[in-house]
Amino acid sequence: MKTESSLWVGAAEVDITPPIGTAMVGSLVPRFSTGIDDPLRVKALVLESGPLQMAIVTLDLATLPRRWGDACVKAAAEKTGIPPEHIVWCASHTHTGPIAEPEVYLDGVNPSDLAWIENLPAQFADAVAQALARRQAVRVSRCRTFCPGVASSRRVRFKNGLDLNGWNLHAADPEIQSLGFASHPDPEVNALCFDSLAGQPQALLWTFSCHTNANFGPNFSADYPAITADRLRQQYGPQLVTLFLPGACGDINPLLKWKELGNALADTLIPALDARRPWSEPIPLQVLKKEITVPTRPFRDDEAHRRLVSGWSVECRQWFEQSEAFLKKRNETELQTLLQAWRIGEVGFVSLPGELFVEHGLDLKRLSPFPWTCPVELGGDYIGYLVTPEAEKAIGYEALNCWVSRTDAEGVAQMVSGGLELLQQLWSAPHDAG
């Protein structure tokens, strides 16, 4: 009899690290792994309240296209009986993981570099099944803290209207004055801790808005969230499974190396977790998904000039040119994709399928009906950078036409609006809606 708590939770993780030597993602030119700094994992959190079961899954990958995400959800639903509409997922965006989309590098990817992904649906399903089997009555606590000074906008704005990424500032005209960063980071760290009834942390769901590219070395790594996870396990025990949800950080980069950043986040999370206080019952759960069709970014006659003034090398400009030609050949004028949203008590989560600019994340927090809202990027699909209209006009890496930047700013606004509609539906639903 489930009488101790209305909420039961289980968590599990499965190693998905590909063989050493597999091509890695995260740069315009593929590089090849030479070792493992820490394992890549798929992590699952299963929550159950009354008749409702849901699963939240995170993957230590830069991106995952929907065709594979849907295959993973289908496999997990068939193995566990959890309805596919109740299984949500996101990628962590680590830049030291394998390639999941051959479209990124076109002819530069061998079939052997993609072999690992054939096992992913079964591994995804296994993680969800293990989490389901381990569920137990829990108490939930919400923790909020801040970690300022560890991340920054990666785009600098100039008086001539041009934005340049930090790594391309050499291309700036010395006669044109800088106007500072084009955006500001969100230093908030949000976490939900799930304790056994004896008070021992079993799972942690946490989010922070910073690109997961602080390692960027030649070895597979889950980047700074792995360092934070190790520190939290040292503090609270080896049973703890931590699931990192990337916040809106499409234009936000780390200022610290991966180990320093992971430790800085742990240093701010541990005091907040030590002071946690369990929520009172009941704790409503609900999940919603929404299909949405959005316009692609139009092609421009001056795109070659835009690539040139963005400051890229000849080799990188060739990559952009080839990627644009690939998109023109596909001739897509719209993209069908997926929005995800879910509720755990008074916290609303909304997931968009790309690299969401921080300004959009702050708008989602501000306009959400929930007292606490966690925007999550790279969930359910991957359709590239989700930029602001200002960024699209100001060029910069994220606004050039290519595979990782193919969504029109108008379409991004539609996704943000759709995400807010899902949050409103979750907030307005009766607590016993399931």
C-alpha positions in Angstrom: 0.0 0.0 0.0 1.4 3.4 -1.0 0.4 5.3 2.1 3.6 7.0 3.2 3.7 9.6 0.4 1.6 10.4 -2.7 4.7 10.6 -4.8 6.9 7.6 -5.7 10.2 8.1 -7.6 12.9 6.0 -9.0 16.1 6.9 -10.9 18.7 5.1 -12.9 21.6 5.7 -15.4 23.1 3.6 -18.2 26.5 4.1 -19.9 26.2 5.1 -23.6 29.9 6.0 -24.2 30.8 5.0 -27.8 34.1 3.3 -28.7 37.2 5.4 -28.5 38.1 6.7 -31.9 34.5 7.6 -32.8 34.1 11.1 -34.3 33.1 13.8 -31.9 30.7 16.7 -32.4 30.9 20.3 -31.1 33.0 22.0 -33.7 32.7 22.9 -37.3 35.3 20.3 -38.2 34.9 16.8 -36.7 37.6 15.6 -34.3 38.1 12.0 -33.1 38.0 10.8 -29.5 41.3 9.6 -28.0 40.0 8.5 -24.5 37.3 9.0 -21.9 37.4 11.7 -19.2 34.1 10.5 -17.8 31.4 8.2 -19.1 28.5 9.5 -21.2 25.2 8.4 -19.8 21.4 8.3 -20.3 19.7 9.0 -17.0 16.0 8.4 -16.2 13.7 9.7 -13.5 10.3 8.0 -13.2 7.7 9.7 -11.1 4.4 8.1 -10.0 1.4 9.7 -8.3 -1.8 7.8 -8.3 -2.5 6.4 -11.7 -0.1 8.8 -13.5 3.5 7.6 -14.3 5.9 9.9 -16.2 9.6 9.7 -17.1 12.1 12.5 -17.5 15.2 11.4 -19.4 18.5 13.2 -20.0 21.2 12.2 -22.4 24.9 13.2 -22.4 24.8 14.2 -26.1 25.2 17.5 -27.9 21.9 17.0 -29.8 19.5 14.2 -30.7 17.3 14.4 -33.8 13.7 13.6 -33.3 13.8 10.4 -35.4 16.0 8.9 -32.8 14.3 10.6 -29.9 11.0 9.1 -31.0 12.6 5.7 -31.4 13.9 5.9 -27.8 10.5 7.0 -26.4 8.8 4.2 -28.3 11.2 1.6 -27.0 10.8 2.8 -23.4 7.0 2.9 -23.6 6.9 -0.7 -25.0 9.3 -1.9 -22.2 7.7 -0.2 -19.3 4.0 0.6 -20.2 4.5 4.3 -19.5 2.6 6.1 -22.2 4.9 7.7 -24.8 3.1 11.1 -24.2 4.4 10.9 -20.6 8.0 10.4 -21.5 10.0 13.6 -22.0 13.7 13.9 -22.8 16.5 16.4 -23.5 20.2 16.3 -24.5 22.8 17.9 -22.2 24.6 19.5 -25.1 28.0 18.3 -24.2 30.5 19.2 -26.9 32.6 16.2 -26.1 30.1 13.6 -27.2 29.5 11.6 -30.4 27.9 12.8 -33.6 24.2 12.0 -33.7 23.3 13.8 -36.9 25.3 13.1 -40.1 23.8 16.3 -41.6 26.2 18.4 -39.4 29.3 17.2 -41.3 27.8 15.9 -44.5 30.5 13.9 -46.2 32.9 14.0 -43.2 31.2 11.2 -41.3 31.9 7.5 -41.7 29.1 5.0 -41.0 31.2 3.6 -38.2 31.0 7.0 -36.4 27.2 6.6 -36.2 27.1 2.9 -35.3 26.8 3.6 -31.6 23.4 5.2 -32.0 21.8 2.0 -33.1 22.0 0.8 -29.4 20.5 4.0 -28.0 16.8 3.2 -28.0 17.5 0.0 -26.0 19.8 1.8 -23.6 17.2 4.6 -23.2 14.5 2.0 -22.5 16.7 0.1 -20.1 17.4 3.3 -18.0 13.6 4.0 -17.8 12.9 0.4 -16.8 15.5 0.4 -14.1 14.2 3.7 -12.7 10.6 2.3 -12.7 11.8 -0.8 -10.8 13.5 1.3 -8.2 10.7 3.7 -7.4 10.0 4.3 -3.7 8.0 6.8 -1.7 9.8 10.2 -1.5 9.7 13.7 -0.1 10.4 16.5 -2.5 12.3 19.7 -1.9 12.9 22.7 -4.2 16.2 24.5 -3.9 17.1 27.8 -5.6 20.6 29.4 -5.6 22.8 31.5 -7.8 26.2 31.0 -9.4 27.3 34.4 -10.8 30.5 35.2 -12.6 31.0 31.8 -14.2 29.3 32.4 -17.6 28.9 35.2 -20.1 27.2 36.1 -23.3 29.4 35.0 -26.2 28.2 37.7 -28.5 29.6 41.3 -28.5 27.6 44.0 -30.2 29.1 46.9 -32.2 27.9 50.3 -33.2 27.5 49.3 -36.8 24.8 46.7 -35.8 27.1 43.7 -36.1 27.3 41.0 -33.4 30.5 38.9 -33.3 31.1 35.8 -31.3 33.9 36.0 -28.8 36.2 33.7 -30.7 35.9 35.9 -33.9 36.5 39.3 -32.4 39.6 39.6 -34.4 37.3 40.4 -37.4 35.9 43.6 -35.7 36.7 46.8 -37.5 39.0 48.8 -35.2 37.2 52.0 -36.1 33.8 50.7 -34.9 33.1 51.0 -31.2 31.8 48.0 -29.1 28.6 48.4 -27.2 29.3 45.5 -24.9 27.7 42.1 -24.6 24.6 41.5 -26.6 22.9 39.7 -23.7 23.4 38.8 -20.0 23.6 35.4 -18.4 21.0 33.9 -16.1 22.9 32.9 -12.9 20.0 31.1 -11.3 20.4 27.4 -10.4 17.2 25.5 -9.7 17.0 22.0 -8.3 14.4 19.5 -7.2 15.7 16.9 -4.7 13.9 13.6 -4.1 14.6 12.1 -0.7 13.7 8.7 0.6 11.4 8.8 3.6 14.5 8.3 5.8 15.8 11.6 4.4 18.5 10.3 2.0 18.7 12.0 -1.4 17.9 9.6 -4.2 17.6 11.8 -7.2 18.3 15.4 -8.2 16.8 17.3 -11.1 18.7 20.5 -11.7 19.1 23.2 -14.3 21.6 26.0 -15.2 21.9 28.2 -18.2 25.4 27.7 -19.6 26.7 26.0 -22.7 28.1 22.6 -22.0 31.4 23.2 -23.8 33.8 23.9 -21.0 35.8 20.8 -21.7 36.1 20.7 -25.5 39.0 18.3 -25.3 39.8 15.1 -27.3 38.2 12.7 -24.8 34.5 11.8 -24.3 33.1 13.7 -21.4 29.7 14.8 -20.0 31.5 18.1 -19.2 30.9 20.2 -16.1 27.6 18.5 -15.1 29.6 15.3 -14.5 31.9 17.1 -12.1 28.9 18.5 -10.2 27.4 15.0 -10.1 30.6 13.5 -8.7 30.8 16.1 -6.0 27.1 15.7 -5.0 27.6 11.9 -4.7 30.6 12.4 -2.5 28.4 14.6 -0.3 25.2 12.6 -0.3 26.1 9.1 -1.2 26.6 6.9 -4.3 22.9 6.2 -4.6 22.2 9.7 -5.8 21.4 10.1 -9.5 21.6 13.6 -10.8 19.9 14.7 -14.0 21.1 18.0 -15.6 18.6 19.9 -17.7 20.3 22.6 -19.8 18.6 26.0 -19.4 18.3 28.7 -22.1 22.0 29.1 -23.0 22.2 29.2 -26.8 24.2 32.4 -26.5 25.8 31.8 -23.1 29.3 30.3 -22.7 31.3 29.3 -19.6 34.1 31.5 -18.3 35.7 28.6 -16.4 37.1 25.2 -17.4 34.9 22.2 -17.0 36.3 21.0 -13.6 36.3 24.5 -12.1 32.8 25.2 -13.3 31.4 21.9 -12.1 33.0 22.4 -8.7 31.7 26.0 -8.5 28.1 24.8 -9.2 28.5 22.0 -6.6 29.8 24.6 -4.1 26.7 26.7 -4.5 24.3 23.7 -4.7 25.4 21.9 -1.6 24.5 24.6 1.0 21.1 25.0 -0.7 20.5 21.3 -0.6 21.6 21.1 3.1 18.9 23.7 3.9 16.2 22.0 1.9 12.7 21.6 3.4 10.2 19.0 2.1 7.1 20.1 0.3 3.7 19.5 1.8 1.3 17.2 0.0 -0.3 16.8 -2.5 2.3 17.2 -5.3 0.5 17.3 -8.7 2.2 15.8 -11.7 1.2 16.4 -15.3 2.8 16.2 -18.8 1.9 17.8 -22.1 3.3 17.6 -25.6 2.4 19.7 -28.6 3.2 19.3 -32.3 4.1 22.6 -33.9 5.1 23.7 -37.4 7.4 26.7 -37.7 9.0 28.5 -40.7 12.6 28.0 -41.7 15.0 30.9 -42.0 14.9 32.5 -45.5 18.0 32.4 -47.7 19.7 35.7 -48.3 21.5 37.0 -51.4 24.2 38.5 -49.1 24.9 35.4 -47.1 28.5 35.1 -48.5 29.2 38.6 -47.2 27.6 37.7 -43.8 29.9 34.7 -43.5 32.9 36.9 -44.3 32.2 39.7 -41.9 31.5 37.1 -39.1 35.2 36.5 -39.0 35.4 32.8 -39.9 38.4 31.1 -41.4 38.3 30.0 -45.1 37.8 26.4 -44.0 34.9 27.3 -41.7 33.3 29.5 -44.3 33.4 26.5 -46.7 31.5 24.5 -44.0 28.8 27.2 -43.8 28.6 27.4 -47.6 28.3 23.6 -47.9 25.7 23.5 -45.2 23.6 26.2 -46.8 23.8 24.4 -50.1 22.5 21.3 -48.4 19.6 23.2 -46.9 18.7 24.7 -50.3 18.7 21.3 -51.8 16.3 20.1 -49.1 14.1 23.1 -49.9 12.2 23.0 -46.6 10.0 26.1 -45.9 8.8 24.8 -42.6 9.8 22.3 -39.8 7.5 20.1 -37.8 8.8 19.7 -34.3 7.7 19.1 -30.7 7.2 21.2 -27.5 7.2 19.5 -24.1 6.1 20.7 -20.8 5.5 19.1 -17.4 4.6 20.0 -13.9 6.1 18.8 -10.6 4.2 20.6 -7.8 4.6 24.3 -8.1 7.5 24.0 -10.6 6.7 24.2 -14.3 9.2 22.9 -16.9 9.0 23.9 -20.6 11.2 22.3 -23.2 12.0 23.7 -26.6 13.8 21.7 -29.4 16.9 23.7 -30.0 19.6 26.0 -28.5 17.4 28.7 -26.9 18.8 32.2 -26.4 18.8 33.3 -22.8 16.5 36.2 -23.5 13.7 33.8 -24.5 14.4 31.8 -21.3 14.0 34.8 -19.1 10.8 35.7 -21.0 9.4 32.2 -20.3 10.2 32.6 -16.6 8.7 36.1 -16.5 5.5 35.3 -18.3 4.8 31.8 -16.9 1.9 31.4 -14.5 4.0 29.2 -12.3 5.8 30.7 -9.3 8.9 28.7 -10.4 9.6 27.9 -14.1 12.5 26.1 -15.6 13.1 26.6 -19.3 14.8 23.5 -20.9 16.5 23.5 -24.2 17.4 20.7 -26.6 14.3 18.6 -25.7 12.2 16.4 -27.9 14.1 17.3 -31.1 16.9 19.5 -32.5 16.2 22.2 -35.0 19.2 24.5 -34.3 19.7 27.8 -32.6 16.6 29.5 -31.4 17.6 33.2 -31.8 16.0 36.5 -31.1 15.0 38.9 -34.0 17.8 41.2 -33.0 20.4 38.4 -33.2 19.1 37.3 -36.5 19.7 40.7 -38.0 23.1 41.2 -36.4 24.6 38.1 -38.0 27.0 36.2 -35.7 27.5 32.4 -35.8 24.0 31.5 -34.7 22.3 33.6 -37.4 24.1 32.2 -40.4 22.2 29.8 -42.6 23.4 26.3 -41.8 22.2 23.0 -40.4 22.5 24.2 -36.8 20.8 27.5 -37.5 17.8 27.0 -39.7 14.8 28.3 -37.8 13.4 31.7 -38.5 13.0 34.1 -35.5 9.3 34.2 -36.2 9.2 30.5 -35.7 11.1 30.8 -32.4 8.5 33.3 -31.2 5.8 30.8 -32.1 7.5 28.1 -30.1 7.9 30.4 -27.0 4.3 31.3 -27.3 3.3 27.7 -27.6 5.4 26.8 -24.6 3.7 29.4 -22.5 0.3 28.0 -23.6 1.3 24.6 -22.3 2.5 26.1 -19.0 -0.9 27.8 -18.7 -2.7 24.6 -19.3 -0.6 22.8 -16.7 -1.2 25.5 -14.2 -4.9 25.7 -14.8 -5.5 21.9 -14.6 -7.1 20.4 -11.5 -4.6 18.8 -9.1 -6.3 15.4 -9.5 -6.2 15.6 -13.3 -3.3 13.2 -13.6 
